[in-house]
């Protein structure tokens, strides 16, 4: 079997894989990523067990929220992408969660000062003013976010040299939270080794994490994918680095 045929078959596999929801199990054996040291799922699970009403913003398919062992009495989740809404409603039904379709930029359909906890894992946009509005005094916002410059080695393999990131920075998140009237209680960063073992995994990742290479398609980026495939074949893997930060903020009592 020629290397060219291998390349075409791998492209087809990555292009055909379903990308609904926010799980990444399709990448098992094809790619791996270190986990942040703070253990986000464990953190929100512990917090959810201590509150009466909570909201998960940009829940995806509800995969992370579904791991909560003791959900609060009132559990809400929002998602902007319609295919994910249906997935999340099925996934979170056992928790008794209500999943709301909320377009990016729209206000949260939640009453003022009605929630004890708001969480968000990798939100596309963080509406700090809205979060402050729906939190009760003493309520908490806890979020793991994708830092600007995440997987920049992969971005540059597709797009060429890039300028340093100017968005999605921890200091910007801190300033936005404080401007909304929240008190930042914790801020942590992590750089996580991410390894791709074949080009199908790269294609799947770029189709799913759409902001990595905007308007990505296999045909548009075929030359770059071919070069990266050759590099993986020669070196055994392609290594990049995901960057994350954790922010926790509290609404003053």
Beta strands, then each sheet from edge to edge (+ up, - down):
strand 1: 31-33
strand 2: 53-57
strand 3: 74-79
strand 4: 98-101
strand 5: 115-121
strand 6: 135-146
strand 7: 182-196
strand 8: 238-251
sheet 1: 1+ 7- 8+ 6- 5- 2- 3- 4-
end
